[in-house]
Amino acid sequence: MDFFFQDVQRSGSGYITDCKMHDLIHDLARSIVGHEFKRLEHDNMTDDLSELHHSTVVCNFNLYTVPEALYAARKLRSLLLLLPKGDLGEVPSEIFSSFRHLRVLDLSGSGIKRLHDSISSTIFLRYLDIPNTYIENLPEGICNLRNLQVLNLSDCYNLTALPCDIVKSYKLRHLMINGCERLITMPPWIGKLEYLRTLHTFIVGNGEGQHLNQLQNLNLGGELNIRQLQNVRDATEAMEANLIGKRNLQSLSLCWESDVNSLNDGISNDDWLEVLNHLQPHQFLEKLSIRGYQGIYLPRWMTVQKPNIIELRLISCHRCKYLPLLGQLPLLKVLYLQGMEAVKNIGAEFYGESMGRPFPSLEVLTLIDFPSLEFWWGFNRREEFPSLVKLTIKKCSKLQNVPWMPLLQHLELHSCNEMVLRSASNLTSLSTLVVGDFVEHLIFLEKLLQNNPLLMSLKISSCPKLHSIPPSLGKLTSLKSLAICWCEELHSLPQGLQNLTSLESLEIIECPSLVSLSEDIQGLRSLRSLSIEMCSNLKSLPTELQFLTALEHLTIMYCPNLASLPDSFQHLSSLKSLSILNCPELNCLPSGLQYVSSMQNLEIRSCPGLLALPEWIAELPSLRSLALSDCHNLSSLPSGLQSVGSLQHLSILECPALEERCRKDNGEDWPKISHVAHVYIGSRESQGSSSH
């Protein structure tokens, strides 16, 4: 399958949104379908389309300019319209009235807001695909599509309701509404859709035909997210949903969404537990998420009868005092726990008393917002967490310790106290360390760095009292990535920086006390990416920057006192990308830049002190992209720009004088850029000659 489809991209919901087909498979498919399929460009439709059955159409910016020639394809069975993402309003009714034999219509990823009610005329339509669009509501005419089997509305964030009579489309098998966060209610009697196999989201309502028991006879599979469970009247209704009988479900999410205090009024712990007990899924479930449950105890079925659970999430279970016995789940790989305010200790009840090793398969563990948690007792120094590679702890301000985790590679600590850092210093196998939101001085960071000499990635952020980085950093010769962010009192970079010979990426963000960079930066011979952002008192960059011969990407942002860049840029022989943003004192580009033949992308934004671009920009032989924005004093482009044949993208925004001179055809500077394939002036795109 990887041979057929490559470079797969997925949506936030995990569904494939884009992929590439191998050339051989593409050619094979085209040879099979022959004249029945065509990929049509908006401006090139001269062929006879009368026998066309399947088509992909690349449209212009306005949906209403769907080419007239397409309407001749009266036998069209499947239509994929590749539309822009802008606000396109309503799909023209001619789409539906002209193609009455349509079986498949795909408008995914476009900017449509509405479908015309005449869609009801496409009575043979089986597959309607409109995910990731601006659609707000659906016409009732959809309910007349008696052959409709698939309705994909995934990630339609503006969708607020489904048609009330959707059950009339009784052949519907797949209703994808995952990611429709503004959807607040379900159409009544959805349980009558007896062929329904996919229903990503069900919202429990109070109206007739909207209760949880509508799920009773639906043989659902895949993913099911049940929201608004506070509307469940009693345990009987929960039992009637028959979740335990839906053996094709792989993932289940149970969510109570009302205010915590209002949920607790008049509801005993026994009531909470009884409802959740009857929401038990089948034993082969792989993923389970519970959000907003307000009982003190979690049901026994979570730990005893779910041996196939791979991923478990417990979120905002504010009244739970004890973590469930999870240590004996043999296949559990991901455990995410957040907002469990009543838990004070983690102990034996978490691991279980079996002779087996607790959490034998667990790889990723996250604890967030445990304000009462004080102690995390280990089970056996040699037994627990034998597979754990990533641990994240955030907002656990009272926690004193973490147990020993022999194979841990990735550790993130945020908003904790210094004692956690002290306890973590016993870990010796880390490759990634992230430390953030510590109000103390991080005196135990030194030991943690010393004990992990093979560390490859380090990020320190939001530590307001950090004055300096421990010198042991200079001994991390395997370190490849270093980020120092939002450290207000940091006045210098760490000693021994020149020893980090493996470092490839360095980020310094919002360190206002930093006046200059260390000369030791010259030792970073492997550095490929350097980003300096929001360092308000930084006045200059060291001339030693010239020794960074491997540097490919340099970004300088929001440095208001940076007046100049060193002229030694000519030695940066690998530099491909330079971005300079919001540096108002900068009045010229470094002259050495003209000798950097590898430069491909140059971006300059919000630099009002820049009066002109140097003529030598035309001498950059590899320049492909030039972006200028909010540089009000730029009044013209270099005359030699017209000879830069490599330039493919030019963007000019919020530069009034320059925009006027670069207007297509009649602007004084237009001849200099007319050869560029993609030119953006203001909010418009003007196509140069090479794009025709």
TORVEX-356938 format. One line per 4 residues: number of its first residue (from 0); for each residue x, y, z of C-alpha. Coordinates in nm, 4 decimals, padded with zeros to 6 digits. Layout:
NUM> X/Y/Z; ...
//
This chain:
0> 00.0000/00.0000/00.0000; 00.2898/00.2378/00.0746; 00.4075/00.1740/-00.2822; 00.0698/00.2840/-00.4243
4> 00.0052/00.5910/-00.2103; 00.2869/00.8127/-00.0830; 00.3332/01.1274/00.1286; 00.0056/01.0685/00.3121
8> -00.1318/01.3686/00.5046; -00.4018/01.3376/00.7694; -00.6535/01.5767/00.9255; -00.6733/01.6503/01.2969
12> -00.9233/01.3669/01.3173; -00.6763/01.1196/01.1712; -00.8336/01.0814/00.8288; -00.6347/01.0919/00.5065
16> -00.6765/01.4311/00.3374; -00.4022/01.4158/00.0779; -00.1623/01.1674/-00.0763; 00.0413/01.1059/-00.3891
20> -00.0184/00.8148/-00.6240; 00.2819/00.6356/-00.7654; 00.3313/00.7164/-01.1349; 00.2928/00.3534/-01.2411
24> -00.0387/00.3157/-01.0595; -00.1585/00.6471/-01.2035; -00.0776/00.5382/-01.5590; -00.2449/00.2013/-01.5041
28> -00.5630/00.3622/-01.3737; -00.5762/00.6082/-01.6643; -00.5341/00.3307/-01.9193; -00.8209/00.1330/-01.7660
32> -01.0787/00.4139/-01.7527; -00.9866/00.5506/-02.0966; -01.2169/00.8198/-02.2320; -01.4625/00.7808/-01.9429
36> -01.2378/00.9842/-01.7130; -01.0739/01.3225/-01.7669; -00.8919/01.5696/-01.5501; -01.0069/01.9080/-01.6755
40> -00.8515/02.2490/-01.6280; -01.0858/02.5449/-01.5999; -00.9393/02.7271/-01.8984; -00.8892/02.4241/-02.1214
44> -01.2116/02.2372/-02.2001; -01.2234/02.1826/-02.5721; -01.2830/01.8069/-02.5801; -01.6169/01.6388/-02.6386
48> -01.7521/01.5608/-02.2910; -02.0778/01.3929/-02.3894; -01.9512/01.0439/-02.2982; -01.7648/01.1533/-01.9870
52> -01.8515/00.9522/-01.6735; -01.5872/01.0615/-01.4221; -01.4074/01.3927/-01.3948; -01.1781/01.6001/-01.1794
56> -01.2166/01.9711/-01.2516; -00.9650/02.2336/-01.1402; -01.1705/02.5519/-01.0970; -01.0804/02.9192/-01.0855
60> -01.1244/03.1336/-00.7771; -01.4987/03.1768/-00.8149; -01.7147/02.8660/-00.8003; -01.9755/03.0414/-01.0120
64> -01.7351/03.0243/-01.3036; -01.7588/02.6466/-01.3360; -01.7019/02.6277/-01.7119; -02.0110/02.6029/-01.9293
68> -01.8507/02.3237/-02.1311; -01.8691/02.0937/-01.8311; -02.2491/02.1015/-01.8343; -02.2399/01.9053/-02.1593
72> -02.1292/01.6001/-01.9618; -02.4855/01.4850/-01.8946; -02.3741/01.1289/-01.8235; -02.1370/01.2319/-01.5489
76> -02.1351/00.9819/-01.2596; -01.8594/01.1187/-01.0363; -01.7359/01.4752/-01.0051; -01.4444/01.6054/-00.8025
80> -01.4262/01.9853/-00.8006; -01.0908/02.1256/-00.6904; -01.1987/02.4612/-00.5540; -01.0187/02.7455/-00.3749
84> -01.0544/02.7858/00.0010; -01.1913/03.1402/-00.0139; -01.5479/03.2372/00.0755; -01.7461/03.0911/-00.2161
88> -02.0978/03.1110/-00.0769; -02.3496/02.8722/-00.2332; -02.2848/02.5973/-00.4846; -02.4688/02.6970/-00.8046
92> -02.7895/02.5012/-00.8565; -02.6836/02.4100/-01.2123; -02.4360/02.1632/-01.0670; -02.7265/01.9538/-00.9422
96> -02.9834/02.0134/-01.2164; -02.7362/01.9333/-01.4956; -02.5892/01.6143/-01.3541; -02.8913/01.4082/-01.2566
100> -02.7020/01.0790/-01.2901; -02.4348/01.1843/-01.0436; -02.3307/00.9133/-00.7959; -02.0309/01.0833/-00.6357
104> -01.9809/01.4532/-00.5602; -01.6637/01.5705/-00.3889; -01.6331/01.9348/-00.2789; -01.3829/01.8696/00.0001
108> -01.1549/02.1446/00.1248; -01.3379/02.4237/-00.0580; -01.4815/02.7489/00.0756; -01.8493/02.6674/00.0204
112> -02.0984/02.7770/00.2864; -02.4248/02.6409/00.1496; -02.5670/02.3743/-00.0782; -02.8678/02.4615/-00.2921
116> -03.1888/02.2737/-00.2105; -03.1944/02.1508/-00.5695; -02.9446/01.8870/-00.4626; -03.2570/01.6771/-00.4114
120> -03.2699/01.6337/-00.7912; -02.9553/01.4176/-00.7871; -03.1608/01.1177/-00.6818; -02.8853/00.8656/-00.7626
124> -02.6260/01.0369/-00.5432; -02.4564/00.7872/-00.3135; -02.1470/00.9678/-00.1942; -02.1420/01.3339/-00.0862
128> -01.8022/01.4497/00.0329; -01.7819/01.8032/00.1794; -01.5314/01.7816/00.4684; -01.3171/02.0737/00.5822
132> -01.5470/02.3366/00.4291; -01.7279/02.6439/00.5631; -02.0670/02.4754/00.5355; -02.3051/02.6139/00.8011
136> -02.6144/02.4032/00.7457; -02.7534/02.1516/00.5014; -03.0709/02.1897/00.2960; -03.3650/01.9672/00.3781
140> -03.3465/01.8507/00.0168; -03.0659/01.6175/00.1202; -03.3256/01.4128/00.3064; -03.4802/01.3164/-00.0298
144> -03.1624/01.1425/-00.1440; -03.2868/00.7906/-00.0800; -02.9739/00.6329/-00.2317; -02.7271/00.8333/-00.0246
148> -02.4858/00.6012/00.1543; -02.1976/00.8267/00.2573; -02.2225/01.1814/00.3940; -01.8822/01.3159/00.4935
152> -01.8897/01.6382/00.6965; -01.5649/01.5868/00.8878; -01.3991/01.9029/01.0240; -01.6812/02.1351/00.9137
156> -01.6254/02.3692/01.2060; -01.9136/02.6045/01.1190; -02.1791/02.3342/01.0938; -02.4438/02.3888/01.3631
160> -02.7170/02.1397/01.2733; -02.8085/01.8419/01.0580; -03.1379/01.8213/00.8652; -03.4228/01.7101/01.0912
164> -03.5455/01.4446/00.8465; -03.2086/01.2891/00.7685; -03.3575/00.9520/00.8643; -03.5448/00.9592/00.5315
168> -03.2090/00.8807/00.3706; -03.2599/00.5322/00.5058; -02.9712/00.3754/00.3103; -02.7168/00.5951/00.4854
172> -02.4235/00.3832/00.6030; -02.1574/00.6353/00.6965; -02.2246/00.9724/00.8605; -01.8920/01.1407/00.9362
176> -01.9319/01.4426/01.1631; -01.6095/01.4262/01.3603; -01.4517/01.7664/01.4176; -01.7873/01.9496/01.3913
180> -01.7390/02.1248/01.7246; -02.0299/02.3705/01.6841; -02.2805/02.0938/01.6267; -02.4975/02.0989/01.9397
184> -02.7809/01.8591/01.8667; -02.8678/01.5503/01.6657; -03.1687/01.5001/01.4385; -03.4372/01.2908/01.6104
188> -03.4809/00.9172/01.5642; -03.1376/00.8566/01.4188; -03.1706/00.5038/01.5527; -03.3994/00.4293/01.2569
192> -03.1006/00.4358/01.0206; -03.0623/00.0593/01.0463; -02.7838/00.0405/00.7858; -02.5689/00.3000/00.9630
196> -02.2208/00.1646/01.0352; -02.0215/00.4832/01.0956; -02.1352/00.7614/01.3268; -01.8353/00.9460/01.4618
200> -02.0327/01.1680/01.6984; -02.3598/01.1302/01.8861; -02.4903/01.4199/02.0960; -02.7332/01.3204/02.3703
204> -03.0368/01.5477/02.3780; -03.3466/01.5996/02.5908; -03.6003/01.5988/02.3094; -03.8052/01.3086/02.1851
208> -03.5963/01.0737/01.9742; -03.2700/01.2330/02.0884; -03.1894/01.0200/02.3925; -02.8915/00.7893/02.4218
212> -03.1030/00.4813/02.3607; -03.1186/00.5785/01.9923; -02.7872/00.3943/01.9663; -02.9386/00.0685/02.0877
216> -02.9841/-00.1137/01.7576; -02.7121/00.0554/01.5540; -02.4263/-00.1755/01.4576; -02.1593/00.0928/01.4660
220> -01.7883/00.0456/01.4065; -01.4689/00.2467/01.4082; -01.4849/00.5599/01.6212; -01.7752/00.6831/01.8383
224> -01.7680/01.0064/02.0371; -02.0684/01.0502/02.2699; -02.1159/01.4084/02.3896; -02.3509/01.5799/02.6369
228> -02.3800/01.2733/02.8598; -02.5168/01.4972/03.1355; -02.8490/01.4622/02.9508; -02.8672/01.0888/03.0251
232> -03.1663/01.0496/03.2556; -03.0616/00.7380/03.4451; -02.8580/00.4179/03.4325; -03.1357/00.2414/03.2428
236> -03.0967/00.4772/02.9481; -02.7209/00.4191/02.9573; -02.7747/00.0433/02.9495; -03.0207/00.0701/02.6592
240> -02.7467/00.2280/02.4452; -02.5980/-00.1237/02.4293; -02.2367/-00.0118/02.3960; -02.1170/-00.3508/02.5133
244> -02.2836/-00.5083/02.2109; -02.1103/-00.2879/01.9521; -01.8209/-00.5234/01.8899; -01.6949/-00.3377/01.5821
248> -01.6115/-00.0226/01.7759; -01.2395/00.0442/01.8006; -01.2460/00.3823/01.9733; -01.4973/00.5248/02.2242
252> -01.5111/00.8710/02.3819; -01.7543/00.9492/02.6666; -01.7967/01.3177/02.7449; -01.9926/01.5150/03.0056
256> -01.9788/01.8830/02.9111; -02.1680/02.0920/03.1703; -02.0224/02.3015/03.4511; -01.8798/02.0826/03.7271
260> -02.0786/02.2432/04.0081; -02.4104/02.2143/03.8252; -02.3390/01.8502/03.7468; -02.2813/01.7656/04.1110
264> -02.6091/01.9154/04.2333; -02.8333/01.6326/04.3504; -02.6233/01.3574/04.1914; -02.4576/01.1087/04.4258
268> -02.1351/00.9252/04.3573; -02.3347/00.6025/04.3262; -02.5449/00.7598/04.0496; -02.2358/00.8665/03.8583
272> -02.0783/00.5249/03.8951; -02.3945/00.3401/03.7969; -02.4331/00.5379/03.4733; -02.0702/00.4842/03.3760
276> -02.0936/00.1159/03.4670; -02.3692/00.0746/03.2080; -02.1670/00.2569/02.9429; -01.9233/-00.0319/02.9383
280> -01.7955/-00.1092/02.5868; -01.6991/-00.4518/02.4562; -01.3740/-00.6132/02.5654; -01.1923/-00.5709/02.2329
284> -01.1976/-00.1886/02.2404; -00.8580/-00.0315/02.1612; -00.9032/00.3362/02.2543; -01.1076/00.4849/02.5396
288> -01.1500/00.8468/02.6496; -01.3572/00.9688/02.9465; -01.4018/01.3429/02.9956; -01.5955/01.5323/03.2628
292> -01.6986/01.2304/03.4741; -01.7575/01.3497/03.8320; -01.7770/01.0317/04.0337; -01.5265/00.9592/04.3092
296> -01.4481/00.6123/04.1783; -01.4014/00.4791/03.8291; -01.5693/00.1508/03.7311; -01.3931/-00.1816/03.7640
300> -01.4566/-00.2732/03.3999; -01.1942/-00.0178/03.2924; -00.9131/-00.2287/03.4317; -01.0302/-00.5888/03.4565
304> -01.2305/-00.6456/03.1403; -01.0452/-00.4365/02.8825; -00.7267/-00.6313/02.8027; -00.6990/-00.4885/02.4496
308> -00.6888/-00.1204/02.5424; -00.3963/00.0525/02.3696; -00.4769/00.4162/02.4492; -00.6618/00.5546/02.7537
312> -00.7470/00.9176/02.8337; -00.9055/01.0461/03.1567; -00.9737/01.4205/03.1418; -01.1406/01.6595/03.3884
316> -01.2505/01.3869/03.6276; -01.2241/01.6429/03.9071; -01.3725/01.4390/04.1930; -01.1870/01.1125/04.1335
320> -00.9690/01.0500/04.4375; -00.7879/00.7440/04.3126; -00.6395/00.6396/03.9841; -00.7786/00.3104/03.8581
324> -00.5774/-00.0106/03.8541; -00.4193/00.0242/03.5132; -00.0813/-00.1375/03.5583; -00.1978/-00.4804/03.4492
328> -00.3408/-00.3750/03.1125; -00.1047/-00.5774/02.8939; -00.1307/-00.3747/02.5698; -00.1669/-00.0200/02.7059
332> 00.0801/00.2063/02.5210; -00.0537/00.5595/02.5747; -00.1965/00.6907/02.9039; -00.3135/01.0535/02.9265
336> -00.4396/01.1877/03.2618; -00.5511/01.5511/03.3018; -00.7480/01.7602/03.5492; -00.7779/01.5098/03.8349
340> -00.7744/01.7604/04.1176; -00.8683/01.5248/04.4025; -00.5845/01.2741/04.3562; -00.3254/01.3164/04.6345
344> -00.1071/01.0102/04.5883; -00.0246/00.7541/04.3237; 00.0475/00.4153/04.4752; -00.0208/00.0426/04.4682
348> -00.3774/00.0878/04.3411; -00.2292/00.2253/04.0193; 00.0068/-00.0649/03.9541; -00.1958/-00.3652/04.0691
352> -00.0839/-00.6564/04.2807; -00.0227/-00.9104/04.0077; 00.3103/-01.0876/03.9829; 00.3591/-00.9394/03.6358
356> 00.5521/-00.6226/03.5641; 00.3254/-00.3146/03.5884; 00.2612/-00.1314/03.2625; 00.4560/-00.3795/03.0499
360> 00.3765/-00.2021/02.7186; 00.3282/00.1609/02.8260; 00.5374/00.3956/02.6094; 00.3845/00.7418/02.6649
364> 00.2530/00.8765/02.9982; 00.1138/01.2272/03.0541; 00.0036/01.3863/03.3839; -00.1418/01.7386/03.3619
368> -00.3132/01.9525/03.6249; -00.2885/01.7420/03.9417; -00.2742/02.0311/04.1942; -00.3160/01.8046/04.5006
372> -00.0742/01.5304/04.3989; 00.2167/01.5053/04.6449; 00.3753/01.1619/04.6179; 00.4168/00.9151/04.3385
376> 00.5206/00.5897/04.4946; 00.7134/00.3380/04.2898; 00.6228/-00.0299/04.2726; 00.9585/-00.1958/04.2397
380> 01.2704/-00.0162/04.1263; 01.3394/-00.2856/03.8706; 00.9892/-00.3645/03.7541; 00.7606/-00.0695/03.6746
384> 00.7449/00.1055/03.3378; 00.9867/-00.1249/03.1538; 00.8848/00.0207/02.8130; 00.8177/00.3862/02.8987
388> 01.0040/00.6257/02.6678; 00.8143/00.9557/02.7135; 00.6879/01.1199/03.0343; 00.5166/01.4605/03.0527
392> 00.4276/01.6261/03.3849; 00.2553/01.9668/03.3889; 00.0883/02.1732/03.6615; 00.1681/01.9340/03.9449
396> 00.2926/02.2006/04.1846; 00.3004/01.9818/04.4992; 00.4533/01.6694/04.3496; 00.7767/01.5763/04.5258
400> 00.9120/01.2919/04.3172; 00.8949/01.0691/04.0121; 00.9682/00.6951/04.0236; 01.2645/00.5392/03.8507
404> 01.2088/00.4714/03.4828; 01.5047/00.2844/03.3393; 01.4443/00.3381/02.9661; 01.2925/00.6867/02.9695
408> 01.4164/00.8914/02.6740; 01.1854/01.1948/02.6614; 01.1027/01.3990/02.9744; 00.8916/01.7162/02.9902
412> 00.8433/01.9040/03.3190; 00.6245/02.2169/03.3320; 00.4912/02.4165/03.6286; 00.6297/02.1776/03.8861
416> 00.8485/02.2394/04.1899; 01.2217/02.1987/04.2272; 01.1895/01.8658/04.4103; 01.0579/01.6957/04.0975
420> 01.3666/01.8136/03.9134; 01.5814/01.6788/04.1930; 01.4097/01.3408/04.1792; 01.4353/01.3296/03.8000
424> 01.8102/01.3837/03.8180; 01.8436/01.0100/03.8866; 01.7355/00.9373/03.5298; 02.0280/00.8524/03.3058
428> 01.8938/00.7561/02.9614; 01.7333/01.0811/02.8420; 01.7712/01.1975/02.4840; 01.5119/01.4803/02.5056
432> 01.4521/01.7157/02.7988; 01.1976/01.9991/02.8148; 01.1853/02.2151/03.1284; 00.9366/02.5013/03.1560
436> 00.7419/02.7300/03.3888; 00.9685/02.6841/03.6909; 00.9638/02.9798/03.9307; 01.2699/02.8555/04.1213
440> 01.6326/02.8910/04.0180; 01.6646/02.5381/03.8744; 01.9553/02.4473/04.0995; 01.9010/02.0760/04.0295
444> 01.9171/02.1152/03.6527; 02.2960/02.0909/03.6695; 02.2894/01.7349/03.8032; 02.0211/01.6266/03.5586
448> 02.2363/01.7436/03.2674; 02.5450/01.5788/03.4124; 02.3688/01.2426/03.4409; 02.2470/01.2467/03.0812
452> 02.5559/01.3024/02.8657; 02.3840/01.1599/02.5554; 02.1094/01.4240/02.5562; 02.0210/01.5257/02.1998
456> 01.7471/01.7867/02.2517; 01.7077/02.0448/02.5300; 01.4444/02.3155/02.5713; 01.4278/02.5557/02.8659
460> 01.1304/02.7926/02.8687; 00.9429/03.0327/03.0978; 01.1931/03.0268/03.3836; 01.1901/03.3917/03.5025
464> 01.4595/03.3495/03.7700; 01.7100/03.1707/03.5518; 02.0197/03.3922/03.5281; 02.2487/03.1484/03.3518
468> 02.2527/02.8017/03.2008; 02.4520/02.5412/03.3993; 02.8048/02.5013/03.2595; 02.7499/02.1249/03.2327
472> 02.5601/02.2062/02.9135; 02.8976/02.2457/02.7452; 02.9661/01.8757/02.7972; 02.6624/01.7605/02.5994
476> 02.8592/01.6823/02.2877; 02.5681/01.4838/02.1375; 02.3226/01.7743/02.1658; 02.1578/01.8554/01.8315
480> 01.8784/02.0939/01.9326; 01.8821/02.3719/02.1941; 01.5966/02.6154/02.2619; 01.5983/02.8838/02.5324
484> 01.2681/03.0712/02.5518; 01.1015/03.3312/02.7760; 01.3770/03.3519/03.0357; 01.3575/03.7158/03.1445
488> 01.6715/03.7266/03.3604; 01.9022/03.5275/03.1366; 02.1903/03.7612/03.0561; 02.4276/03.5333/02.8690
492> 02.4461/03.2119/02.6749; 02.5988/02.9126/02.8531; 02.9703/02.8631/02.8969; 03.1248/02.5958/02.6826
496> 02.8884/02.6647/02.3948; 03.1742/02.6102/02.1521; 03.1930/02.2455/02.2607; 02.8487/02.1654/02.1189
500> 02.9946/02.0476/01.7918; 02.6882/01.8352/01.7067; 02.4360/02.1173/01.7543; 02.2176/02.1660/01.4446
504> 01.9393/02.3940/01.5739; 01.9561/02.6886/01.8166; 01.6534/02.8980/01.9193; 01.6705/03.2003/02.1483
508> 01.3252/03.3497/02.2054; 01.2193/03.6401/02.4285; 01.5225/03.6759/02.6513; 01.5097/04.0552/02.7079
512> 01.8201/04.0678/02.9318; 02.0388/03.9215/02.6603; 02.2508/04.2035/02.5148; 02.4790/04.0039/02.2878
516> 02.5526/03.6522/02.1746; 02.8614/03.4771/02.2983; 03.1685/03.4660/02.0762; 03.1710/03.0944/02.1526
520> 02.9033/03.0577/01.8881; 03.1849/03.0179/01.6369; 03.2347/02.6599/01.7546; 02.8926/02.5488/01.6328
524> 03.0253/02.4076/01.3086; 02.7235/02.1759/01.2569; 02.4591/02.4443/01.3151; 02.2009/02.4460/01.0353
528> 01.9236/02.6623/01.1854; 01.9526/02.9736/01.4057; 01.6488/03.1670/01.5272; 01.6709/03.4810/01.7425
532> 01.3327/03.6259/01.8371; 01.2003/03.8967/02.0694; 01.5333/03.9792/02.2324; 01.4535/04.3449/02.2929
536> 01.7997/04.4520/02.4151; 02.0075/04.2651/02.1614; 02.2094/04.5285/01.9757; 02.4353/04.3269/01.7523
540> 02.5353/03.9847/01.6322; 02.8965/03.8728/01.6722; 03.1290/03.8698/01.3733; 03.2031/03.5087/01.4704
544> 02.8780/03.4275/01.2972; 03.0901/03.3875/00.9846; 03.2254/03.0556/01.1110; 02.8823/02.8905/01.0915
548> 02.9543/02.7475/00.7499; 02.6824/02.4798/00.7787; 02.4077/02.7348/00.8565; 02.1121/02.7041/00.6170
552> 01.8317/02.8994/00.7896; 01.8650/03.2252/00.9837; 01.5650/03.4009/01.1404; 01.5813/03.7324/01.3272
556> 01.2496/03.8601/01.4651; 01.1321/04.1407/01.6934; 01.4731/04.2745/01.7919; 01.3947/04.6490/01.8122
560> 01.7501/04.7589/01.9030; 01.9322/04.5572/01.6406; 02.0717/04.8231/01.4079; 02.2948/04.6200/01.1811
564> 02.4083/04.2748/01.0820; 02.7743/04.1768/01.0440; 02.9179/04.2136/00.6941; 03.0864/03.8752/00.7181
568> 02.7836/03.6978/00.5699; 02.9847/03.5989/00.2636; 03.1334/03.3114/00.4627; 02.7888/03.1566/00.5247
572> 02.8297/02.9402/00.2196; 02.5341/02.7101/00.2983; 02.2745/02.9770/00.3811; 01.9473/02.9155/00.1964
576> 01.6928/03.1180/00.3920; 01.7124/03.4565/00.5679; 01.4113/03.6061/00.7475; 01.4292/03.9500/00.9111
580> 01.1073/04.0586/01.0810; 01.0199/04.3582/01.2984; 01.3657/04.5091/01.3310; 01.2818/04.8821/01.2993
584> 01.6410/05.0071/01.3508; 01.7855/04.7952/01.0732; 01.8629/05.0233/00.7783; 02.0504/04.7988/00.5381
588> 02.1213/04.4399/00.4506; 02.4713/04.3046/00.5139; 02.6854/04.3581/00.2059; 02.8439/04.0157/00.2398
592> 02.5099/03.8574/00.1599; 02.5633/03.9286/-00.2107; 02.8281/03.6575/-00.2247; 02.6054/03.3833/-00.0788
596> 02.5269/03.1894/-00.3947; 02.3149/02.9345/-00.2048; 02.0529/03.1925/-00.0947; 01.7038/03.0823/-00.2054
600> 01.4516/03.2592/00.0200; 01.4721/03.6170/00.1472; 01.1981/03.7589/00.3699; 01.1908/04.1137/00.5092
604> 00.8925/04.2306/00.7133; 00.8214/04.5371/00.9274; 01.1597/04.7030/00.8831; 01.0670/05.0712/00.8315
608> 01.4328/05.1779/00.8565; 01.5105/04.9976/00.5334; 01.5046/05.2625/00.2604; 01.6093/05.0575/-00.0400
612> 01.7031/04.7111/-00.1515; 02.0606/04.6813/-00.2745; 02.1223/04.6302/-00.6439; 02.3298/04.3226/-00.5693
616> 02.0122/04.1233/-00.4914; 02.0036/04.0645/-00.8656; 02.3348/03.8803/-00.8295; 02.1933/03.6043/-00.6085
620> 02.1858/03.3192/-00.8619; 01.9674/03.0802/-00.6601; 01.7059/03.3248/-00.5291; 01.3617/03.1670/-00.5669
624> 01.1433/03.3631/-00.3252; 01.1439/03.7279/-00.2163; 00.8857/03.8506/00.0387; 00.8544/04.2169/00.1389
628> 00.5947/04.3325/00.3898; 00.5232/04.6453/00.5951; 00.8353/04.8268/00.4788; 00.6745/05.1646/00.4169
632> 00.9914/05.3432/00.3102; 01.0751/05.1053/00.0293; 00.9879/05.2920/-00.2897; 01.1335/05.0856/-00.5724
636> 01.2847/04.7519/-00.6680; 01.6429/04.7035/-00.7890; 01.6643/04.7405/-01.1655; 01.8580/04.4183/-01.2039
640> 01.5762/04.2108/-01.0587; 01.4452/04.1446/-01.4082; 01.7534/03.9354/-01.4796; 01.7007/03.6982/-01.1859
644> 01.5675/03.4017/-01.3800; 01.5524/03.1771/-01.0743; 01.2923/03.3958/-00.8974; 00.9581/03.2128/-00.8816
648> 00.7700/03.3892/-00.5990; 00.7496/03.7596/-00.5183; 00.5256/03.8964/-00.2432; 00.4790/04.2674/-00.1664
652> 00.2341/04.3542/00.1125; 00.1713/04.6802/00.2992; 00.4409/04.8665/00.1091; 00.2217/05.1428/-00.0453
656> 00.4752/05.3100/-00.2735; 00.6178/04.9810/-00.3899; 00.2741/04.8302/-00.4525; 00.1842/05.1236/-00.6749
660> 00.5005/05.0859/-00.8816; 00.4497/04.7101/-00.9181; 00.0954/04.7136/-01.0538; 00.0590/04.4732/-01.3405
664> 00.1222/04.6177/-01.6886; 00.1221/04.9903/-01.5991; 00.3421/05.0030/-01.2868; 00.6910/05.1489/-01.3368
668> 00.8533/04.8439/-01.1781; 00.6298/04.5846/-01.3429; 00.8815/04.5134/-01.6238; 01.1329/04.4153/-01.3553
672> 00.9073/04.1391/-01.2217; 00.6852/04.0386/-01.5139; 00.8894/03.7221/-01.5655; 00.8133/03.5937/-01.2125
676> 00.5606/03.3094/-01.2122; 00.3802/03.4044/-00.8909; 00.3572/03.7710/-00.7950; 00.1435/03.8828/-00.5000
680> 00.0808/04.2563/-00.4760; -00.1289/04.3518/-00.1753; -00.3952/04.0834/-00.1438; -00.3923/04.0043/-00.5146
684> -00.1978/03.7595/-00.7231; -00.0663/03.8839/-01.0539; 00.0680/03.6196/-01.2870; 00.3860/03.6935/-01.4737
688> 00.4672/03.5840/-01.8239; 00.6332/03.2594/-01.7238; 00.3128/03.1265/-01.5763; 00.1210/03.1389/-01.9026
//
